[in-house]
Amino acid sequence: MPKIVITYVCIVVGALLQGLGMSLFLFPHNIPSGGAAGLAILLNHWVQLPLGMSLWIVNFSFLVLALKYFGFTWTVKTMIAVTITSVTVSFTTNLGTYLTPFFWLDLLLGAMIFGVGVGLLIRSGSSSGGMVIPTLMIAQYNDWSPGKVMLWLNFFIFLLTASVIDIRIVFYAILCQTVSTNIIDFIYHLRAPSFITTPSFGWRKK
């Protein structure tokens, strides 16, 4: 029981950090935190779906995949993480009006806090939703580093959205992803404490 409680505490802390990194440091500069938002923007641009509905469709599709391949428990943990992150962003977005006077400091702090949050979620048997789900599928299937897989998936999506977003924003997003995914890999490969183990997803290779 104590291990379960500590695991869920780590999920809550990871989701809070993820939300704070986005809302306080990245979103005020219009820097996307990952590829799911990029896919939502593409859906909005190509088929004129409202942005909120597009984002919901992207995340719902990934959660269906998660339920099929990673199981019920992992999917529920991810839903908890996504909900906490969304609530955190909703309540703190108005506070993030350039917390520091330096753009590059905001970018660095946001990427670091976001990376620590996502790293904690992955080590706790959860995820931040969005592109983390296909990232873990690919990483587990090929025994690759999840941070690097996430970086390349998001890099591809950022390039696709370059026609919609200012090219400078895409460049900043790639820099953000480079920092955060290296932090995710660092946390992922740390020797796990006794109360947290690297999750086994039960991937079914076909």
C-alpha positions as CSV (number, residue, x, y, z in Angstrom):
1,M,0.0,0.0,0.0
2,P,2.7,2.6,0.8
3,K,4.3,1.9,-2.6
4,I,1.0,2.5,-4.4
5,V,0.5,5.8,-2.4
6,I,4.0,7.0,-3.2
7,T,3.6,6.1,-6.9
8,Y,0.4,8.2,-7.1
9,V,2.0,11.0,-5.3
10,C,4.8,11.0,-7.9
11,I,2.1,11.1,-10.6
12,V,0.4,14.1,-9.0
13,V,3.7,15.9,-8.6
14,G,4.8,15.0,-12.2
15,A,1.5,16.3,-13.6
16,L,1.7,19.5,-11.6
17,L,5.2,20.2,-12.8
18,Q,4.2,19.5,-16.4
19,G,1.3,21.9,-16.2
20,L,3.4,24.6,-14.4
21,G,6.2,24.3,-16.9
22,M,3.8,24.8,-19.8
23,S,1.5,27.5,-18.4
24,L,4.1,29.7,-16.5
25,F,7.0,29.6,-18.9
26,L,6.2,28.2,-22.3
27,F,2.7,29.2,-23.2
28,P,3.2,32.9,-22.5
29,H,5.7,32.9,-25.4
30,N,3.4,30.7,-27.6
31,I,5.9,27.8,-27.5
32,P,4.1,24.4,-28.0
33,S,5.1,21.8,-25.4
34,G,4.7,18.8,-27.7
35,G,3.4,17.2,-30.9
36,A,-0.2,16.6,-29.8
37,A,-0.8,20.4,-29.9
38,G,0.8,20.5,-33.3
39,L,-1.5,17.7,-34.6
40,A,-4.5,19.6,-33.2
41,I,-3.4,22.7,-35.1
42,L,-3.1,20.7,-38.3
43,L,-6.6,19.3,-37.9
44,N,-7.9,22.8,-37.3
45,H,-6.1,24.1,-40.3
46,W,-7.0,21.3,-42.8
47,V,-10.6,20.4,-41.8
48,Q,-11.6,23.6,-39.8
49,L,-12.4,21.6,-36.7
50,P,-12.4,23.8,-33.5
51,L,-9.0,23.7,-31.8
52,G,-10.5,22.3,-28.6
53,M,-12.2,19.5,-30.4
54,S,-9.1,18.8,-32.4
55,L,-7.0,18.4,-29.3
56,W,-9.6,16.2,-27.7
57,I,-9.7,13.9,-30.8
58,V,-5.9,13.6,-30.8
59,N,-5.7,12.7,-27.1
60,F,-8.8,10.4,-27.2
61,S,-7.3,8.5,-30.1
62,F,-4.0,8.0,-28.3
63,L,-5.8,6.9,-25.1
64,V,-7.7,4.2,-27.1
65,L,-4.3,2.9,-28.3
66,A,-3.1,3.0,-24.7
67,L,-6.0,1.0,-23.4
68,K,-5.4,-1.7,-26.1
69,Y,-1.7,-2.0,-25.7
70,F,-0.8,-0.8,-22.2
71,G,-3.8,-2.0,-20.2
72,F,-6.4,-0.4,-18.0
73,T,-4.3,0.6,-15.0
74,W,-1.7,2.5,-17.1
75,T,-4.5,4.2,-19.1
76,V,-6.3,5.3,-15.9
77,K,-3.0,6.7,-14.5
78,T,-2.5,8.6,-17.7
79,M,-6.1,10.0,-17.5
80,I,-5.4,11.2,-14.0
81,A,-2.1,12.8,-15.1
82,V,-3.8,14.5,-18.1
83,T,-6.7,15.8,-15.9
84,I,-4.3,17.3,-13.2
85,T,-2.2,18.9,-15.9
86,S,-5.2,20.4,-17.6
87,V,-6.6,21.8,-14.4
88,T,-3.2,23.2,-13.4
89,V,-2.9,24.9,-16.8
90,S,-6.4,26.3,-16.5
91,F,-5.7,27.8,-13.0
92,T,-2.2,29.2,-13.6
93,T,-2.2,30.4,-17.3
94,N,-3.0,34.0,-16.3
95,L,-0.1,34.0,-13.8
96,G,2.4,33.2,-16.5
97,T,2.9,36.7,-18.1
98,Y,6.6,36.5,-18.6
99,L,7.7,35.3,-15.1
100,T,11.3,36.3,-15.9
101,P,12.5,39.3,-17.9
102,F,14.6,37.0,-20.1
103,F,13.0,34.9,-22.9
104,W,15.8,32.3,-23.0
105,L,15.5,31.8,-19.2
106,D,11.8,31.2,-19.5
107,L,12.5,28.7,-22.3
108,L,15.1,26.9,-20.3
109,L,13.1,26.8,-17.0
110,G,9.9,25.7,-18.8
111,A,11.7,22.9,-20.7
112,M,13.4,21.7,-17.5
113,I,10.3,21.7,-15.4
114,F,8.3,20.1,-18.1
115,G,10.9,17.4,-18.6
116,V,11.1,16.6,-14.9
117,G,7.3,16.3,-14.8
118,V,7.1,14.0,-17.8
119,G,10.0,11.9,-16.5
120,L,8.3,11.4,-13.2
121,L,5.1,10.4,-14.9
122,I,6.8,7.8,-17.1
123,R,8.8,6.3,-14.2
124,S,5.6,6.1,-12.2
125,G,3.9,3.9,-14.8
126,S,1.9,6.8,-16.3
127,S,2.4,9.3,-19.1
128,S,1.5,12.9,-20.0
129,G,-0.8,11.7,-22.8
130,G,-0.4,13.1,-26.3
131,M,2.7,12.0,-28.2
132,V,4.1,10.2,-25.1
133,I,1.8,7.3,-25.9
134,P,3.0,6.4,-29.4
135,T,6.5,7.3,-28.2
136,L,6.4,4.6,-25.5
137,M,4.9,2.1,-28.0
138,I,7.7,2.7,-30.5
139,A,10.4,2.8,-27.7
140,Q,9.2,-0.5,-26.1
141,Y,8.8,-2.3,-29.4
142,N,12.3,-1.4,-30.6
143,D,14.0,-1.1,-27.2
144,W,14.9,2.6,-27.9
145,S,15.3,5.5,-25.6
146,P,11.8,7.1,-25.1
147,G,13.2,10.7,-24.9
148,K,14.9,10.4,-28.3
149,V,11.8,8.8,-29.9
150,M,9.7,11.7,-28.6
151,L,12.2,14.2,-29.9
152,W,12.0,12.9,-33.4
153,L,8.3,12.5,-33.5
154,N,7.7,16.0,-32.3
155,F,10.4,17.3,-34.6
156,F,8.5,15.8,-37.6
157,I,5.2,17.3,-36.4
158,F,6.8,20.7,-35.7
159,L,8.0,20.7,-39.3
160,L,4.5,19.9,-40.6
161,T,3.1,22.8,-38.6
162,A,5.7,25.3,-39.9
163,S,3.2,26.4,-42.5
164,V,0.7,27.3,-39.8
165,I,3.0,28.6,-37.0
166,D,5.7,31.2,-37.2
167,I,8.9,29.4,-38.1
168,R,10.7,31.0,-35.1
169,I,8.1,29.4,-32.8
170,V,8.9,26.0,-34.3
171,F,12.6,26.6,-33.8
172,Y,12.0,27.5,-30.1
173,A,9.7,24.4,-29.7
174,I,12.5,22.1,-31.0
175,L,15.0,23.7,-28.6
176,C,12.5,23.1,-25.8
177,Q,12.0,19.5,-26.8
178,T,15.7,18.9,-27.0
179,V,16.2,20.0,-23.4
180,S,13.1,18.3,-22.0
181,T,13.7,15.0,-23.7
182,N,17.2,14.8,-22.4
183,I,15.9,15.3,-18.9
184,I,13.2,12.7,-19.5
185,D,15.9,10.2,-20.6
186,F,18.0,11.0,-17.5
187,I,15.1,10.3,-15.2
188,Y,14.1,7.3,-17.1
189,H,17.5,5.7,-16.8
190,L,18.1,6.6,-13.2
191,R,18.4,3.6,-10.8
192,A,14.8,3.4,-9.5
193,P,14.1,3.8,-5.8
194,S,12.6,0.8,-4.1
195,F,9.1,2.3,-4.4
196,I,9.2,3.0,-8.1
197,T,10.1,0.6,-10.9
198,T,10.3,1.1,-14.6
199,P,6.9,0.0,-15.9
200,S,6.5,-3.0,-18.0
201,F,3.7,-2.4,-20.6
202,G,3.2,-5.9,-21.8
203,W,3.7,-4.9,-25.4
204,R,2.5,-7.5,-27.8
205,K,4.9,-7.7,-30.7
206,K,3.2,-8.7,-34.0
